[in-house]
Amino acid sequence: MTTSVGEKSTQGRTQMRAVVAGAYGSPDVLHVDEVAKPVPDDDEVLVRVRAAVVGPPDSAAREGSPFPIRFFSGLRRPNGIPGDVFAGEIEAVGQDVVQFAPGDAVFGTTAPGSGAHAEYLCLPENGAVTIMPSNLTYDEAAAVCDGGLTAMAFVKDHAHVQAGDSVLINGASGSVGTAAVQLATEFGATVTGVCSTAKVEFVRSLGAETVIDYTRTDFTTTGATYDVIFDAVGKRSYPECKASLTTGGRYLTTVPSVGILLRMVWTRVVGDRRAIFAATGLSSKRTKRSHLVALRDLVERGQFRPVIDRTYSLDDIADAHRYVDVGHKTGSVVVTMD
């Protein structure tokens, strides 16, 4: 195994600091403890994590709700280190690794697995990891992964947004929403964002041509129609949005439910409008890696920017969860390991 010559003080360590939880529940179940530092297999890289993210999926995993989450995280209690989005540097590589070298600055995701809320993690060389944008900090790179990967999957792969489409994004100021506004604009769509009063000008600055303040106007009552309605926060159902879709329009949501799964099946065979949900974390490693590369290219060309609301230290992980649980963040909440 080849190891980095930098930061020699970390090389002999067999322990690392990581977030753990002994039960499902409120942010109070989270604490930082010393656990075994992972060792990469022959085809793996060891990443020294510099920044990670806390978002609604992390809150759901912490609570073990909805219940199907527990099939991944543990039926009775969490069985691993939380977090999936990360940015950091390669500290060591397995003997068969050829794509990365110690010292490489990388970003990516362990989804559908976890382990990013820790000082170190291992993942396969062919996993959802690649060289991060050269013009970003680790915090910013983690934020790009946060909403960017989900938004890219929905906007590009499932909504097939293209030039000339009219796209409405509900929850346009969140991590997924801010990314979706930028991506849909980049793809040539005319974008309408929906957010609260205080964030109207911010969403417009991301590229939205029209911004609707949901505290004053219900977009489903305006009579306007859209080729795509992307509910990035899971607040408006397909039945509520159906009349606001054009013929052949697509409704997408990030939040799973029995209702949306049934409507996905139904709208495939009946009617001229589609309801779509996708578990983006279950996308193939190759797909996620290609999205990371695309996001990196957009960032380096100045056509996509990360949005960070707040930054917390690893020791303040419970406070980060409390803030996310309020449900009004703008962009991403980043957790730093240093």
C-alpha positions in Angstrom: 0.0 0.0 0.0 1.3 3.5 -0.9 0.9 6.3 1.6 1.2 10.0 1.5 4.4 11.6 2.8 2.5 14.7 4.0 1.0 15.2 7.4 3.1 12.5 9.0 1.4 13.0 12.4 -1.7 11.1 11.0 0.1 8.2 9.6 0.5 6.1 12.7 -3.0 6.7 14.0 -5.2 3.7 14.3 -8.2 5.7 15.7 -10.2 8.6 14.3 -12.9 10.9 15.5 -16.4 10.2 14.1 -20.1 10.8 14.7 -21.9 7.9 16.3 -25.4 7.4 17.6 -26.6 4.6 19.9 -30.3 5.0 19.1 -32.7 6.7 16.7 -34.1 10.0 17.8 -33.4 13.8 18.1 -30.1 15.4 17.5 -29.2 14.7 21.1 -28.5 11.0 20.2 -25.4 12.2 18.2 -22.0 12.5 19.7 -18.3 12.3 18.6 -16.2 9.4 19.7 -12.9 7.7 18.9 -13.5 4.7 16.5 -11.2 2.5 14.4 -9.6 4.3 11.5 -10.4 2.4 8.3 -7.7 0.7 6.2 -8.1 0.7 2.4 -8.3 -2.6 0.5 -6.2 -3.1 -2.6 -8.8 -1.4 -4.8 -9.7 1.4 -2.4 -8.6 4.9 -1.5 -8.4 6.3 2.0 -9.8 9.9 2.1 -8.9 12.3 4.9 -12.3 14.1 5.1 -12.1 17.8 5.3 -15.7 18.7 4.9 -19.1 17.0 4.8 -22.7 18.1 4.8 -25.8 17.7 7.0 -29.1 17.8 5.1 -32.7 16.5 5.4 -31.6 12.9 4.4 -29.2 12.9 7.4 -32.0 14.0 9.7 -34.2 11.2 8.3 -31.5 8.7 8.8 -30.9 9.9 12.4 -34.6 9.5 13.2 -35.0 6.2 11.3 -38.0 7.7 9.6 -39.7 6.8 7.3 -39.2 3.2 8.4 -37.7 1.9 5.1 -34.6 3.9 5.8 -33.8 1.4 8.5 -33.2 -1.4 6.0 -30.1 0.6 5.1 -29.1 2.1 8.5 -30.2 -0.6 11.0 -33.5 -1.9 12.0 -33.3 -1.2 15.8 -30.6 1.4 15.9 -28.1 3.1 13.6 -25.3 0.7 12.8 -22.7 3.0 11.2 -21.2 6.5 10.9 -23.7 8.9 9.3 -23.2 11.2 6.3 -22.5 10.5 2.7 -21.3 13.7 0.9 -17.7 14.7 1.4 -14.6 16.6 0.2 -11.1 15.9 1.3 -7.7 14.5 0.2 -6.4 11.1 -0.6 -4.1 10.0 2.2 -3.4 6.5 1.0 -4.3 4.1 -1.8 -4.5 0.4 -2.2 -1.8 -1.4 -4.3 -4.2 -1.8 -7.3 -5.3 1.8 -7.5 -4.2 3.7 -10.6 -6.6 6.7 -10.9 -5.7 8.5 -7.7 -2.5 9.3 -5.7 -1.9 10.5 -2.2 -2.4 14.2 -2.0 -5.2 14.4 -4.6 -8.1 16.7 -3.6 -11.3 14.9 -4.2 -15.1 15.1 -3.6 -17.9 12.6 -3.8 -20.5 10.5 -2.0 -20.7 7.2 -0.3 -24.5 6.9 -1.0 -26.4 4.7 -0.6 -23.8 4.0 2.1 -22.6 6.4 4.7 -19.5 7.2 6.8 -18.7 10.8 5.8 -19.1 12.3 9.3 -15.7 11.2 10.3 -12.1 12.2 9.9 -11.4 9.3 7.4 -13.3 7.1 5.1 -12.5 4.4 2.5 -14.3 3.8 -0.8 -13.5 2.0 -4.0 -11.4 3.6 -6.7 -14.3 3.2 -9.1 -16.8 4.7 -6.6 -18.6 8.0 -6.8 -15.4 10.1 -6.2 -13.3 12.3 -8.5 -10.9 15.2 -8.4 -12.7 18.2 -7.0 -13.0 21.7 -8.7 -9.6 23.4 -8.7 -11.2 26.8 -7.8 -13.1 25.7 -4.6 -12.3 25.1 -1.0 -13.2 21.8 0.6 -16.3 23.3 2.2 -17.5 24.6 -1.2 -16.8 21.3 -2.9 -18.8 19.4 -0.4 -21.7 21.8 -0.9 -21.5 21.2 -4.7 -22.0 17.5 -4.1 -24.8 18.1 -1.6 -27.6 19.5 -3.8 -25.8 19.2 -7.1 -25.8 15.4 -7.4 -29.6 15.2 -6.6 -30.5 18.1 -8.9 -28.4 16.8 -11.8 -30.1 13.4 -11.6 -33.6 14.9 -11.5 -33.1 17.8 -14.0 -31.0 16.0 -16.5 -31.7 12.3 -16.2 -35.4 12.2 -15.2 -36.9 15.5 -16.3 -34.7 15.7 -19.5 -34.7 19.5 -19.3 -33.6 21.2 -22.5 -33.5 24.5 -24.1 -36.9 26.2 -24.4 -38.6 24.2 -21.5 -40.4 26.1 -18.8 -39.4 24.8 -15.4 -40.8 25.6 -12.0 -38.7 24.7 -8.9 -40.5 24.6 -5.6 -38.0 25.1 -2.7 -35.6 27.0 -4.9 -33.5 28.3 -2.0 -32.6 24.9 -0.5 -29.5 22.9 -1.4 -31.2 20.9 -4.1 -33.3 23.9 -5.3 -30.3 26.3 -5.7 -28.5 23.6 -7.7 -31.6 22.9 -9.8 -32.2 26.6 -10.6 -28.6 26.9 -11.9 -28.6 23.6 -13.8 -32.0 24.2 -15.5 -30.8 27.7 -16.5 -27.6 26.3 -17.9 -29.6 23.8 -19.9 -31.5 26.6 -21.6 -34.8 26.5 -19.7 -36.9 29.4 -18.5 -36.9 29.0 -14.8 -39.4 30.0 -12.2 -38.3 29.7 -8.6 -40.6 29.4 -5.5 -39.3 30.5 -2.2 -40.0 32.8 0.8 -40.0 36.6 0.8 -36.4 37.0 2.2 -34.9 34.8 -0.5 -36.6 36.2 -3.6 -33.7 38.3 -4.8 -31.1 35.6 -4.0 -33.0 33.0 -6.1 -33.2 35.5 -9.0 -29.4 35.9 -8.8 -29.0 32.2 -9.4 -30.7 32.6 -12.8 -34.5 32.3 -12.2 -36.3 34.6 -14.6 -39.4 34.7 -12.3 -39.6 34.2 -8.6 -42.8 33.5 -6.7 -43.0 34.3 -3.0 -45.1 31.4 -1.6 -46.1 33.4 1.4 -48.1 35.6 -1.0 -48.9 33.5 -4.0 -49.8 29.9 -4.5 -48.2 29.0 -7.9 -50.9 26.4 -8.6 -53.6 29.1 -8.7 -52.0 31.5 -11.1 -53.1 29.7 -14.3 -49.5 29.4 -15.5 -48.3 26.1 -16.8 -44.9 24.5 -16.9 -43.2 21.7 -18.8 -41.5 20.6 -15.6 -42.5 21.1 -11.9 -39.7 20.0 -9.6 -40.7 20.0 -6.0 -37.3 20.0 -4.4 -38.7 20.0 -0.9 -41.6 17.6 -1.1 -44.3 20.1 -0.1 -46.7 20.0 -3.1 -48.2 16.8 -4.4 -48.8 15.6 -7.9 -52.6 16.1 -7.7 -52.0 19.7 -6.5 -49.6 20.4 -9.4 -51.2 18.5 -12.2 -53.3 21.3 -13.6 -50.2 23.5 -13.7 -48.4 21.1 -16.1 -48.4 21.4 -19.8 -49.4 18.5 -22.0 -46.6 16.0 -21.7 -45.4 17.8 -18.5 -43.4 16.1 -15.8 -43.8 16.5 -12.0 -40.9 15.4 -9.9 -40.4 15.2 -6.2 -37.5 14.3 -3.9 -39.6 12.9 -1.1 -40.8 9.2 -1.4 -44.3 8.2 -0.5 -46.8 5.5 -1.3 -48.8 8.1 -3.2 -46.0 9.1 -5.5 -44.9 5.6 -6.2 -48.5 4.6 -7.2 -48.9 7.7 -9.4 -45.6 6.9 -11.1 -47.1 3.6 -12.2 -50.5 5.1 -13.1 -49.2 8.0 -15.1 -46.9 5.8 -17.2 -50.0 4.3 -18.8 -52.8 6.8 -18.3 -52.9 10.5 -19.2 -50.4 12.8 -20.8 -48.6 14.1 -17.7 -46.0 12.2 -15.7 -45.3 11.8 -12.0 -41.7 10.9 -11.2 -39.7 10.0 -8.1 -36.1 8.7 -8.1 -33.9 7.5 -5.3 -30.8 9.3 -6.6 -28.6 7.7 -3.9 -29.2 4.4 -5.6 -27.9 5.5 -9.0 -25.0 3.6 -10.3 -21.5 4.7 -9.2 -20.7 5.4 -12.8 -23.7 7.7 -13.2 -22.8 9.6 -10.0 -19.2 9.9 -11.0 -20.2 11.3 -14.4 -22.4 13.9 -12.7 -19.5 14.9 -10.4 -17.3 15.4 -13.4 -20.1 17.5 -15.1 -20.5 19.6 -12.0 -16.8 20.1 -11.7 -16.6 21.4 -15.2 -19.5 23.8 -14.7 -17.9 25.1 -11.5 -14.5 25.6 -13.2 -16.2 27.5 -16.1 -18.0 29.8 -13.6 -21.4 28.4 -14.5 -22.3 26.8 -11.2 -21.6 28.0 -7.7 -22.0 26.4 -4.3 -24.3 27.9 -1.7 -23.4 27.5 1.9 -25.7 28.7 4.7 -23.8 27.8 7.8 -20.6 25.9 8.8 -20.2 23.8 11.9 -17.4 21.9 13.5 -17.6 18.1 13.9 -18.0 18.6 17.6 -21.2 20.7 16.9 -22.8 18.0 14.8 -26.0 18.0 17.0 -26.4 21.8 16.5 -26.0 21.3 12.7 -28.9 18.8 12.8 -31.0 21.1 14.9 -30.6 23.9 12.4 -31.4 21.6 9.4 -34.5 20.3 11.3 -35.9 23.8 11.3 -36.4 23.5 7.6 -35.4 27.0 6.4 -31.8 26.7 5.4 -30.4 28.4 2.3 -28.2 26.0 0.3 -26.0 23.7 2.3 -25.0 23.2 6.0 -21.4 22.1 6.0 -19.5 20.3 8.7 -15.7 20.6 8.9 -13.4 18.0 10.4 -10.5 20.3 11.3 
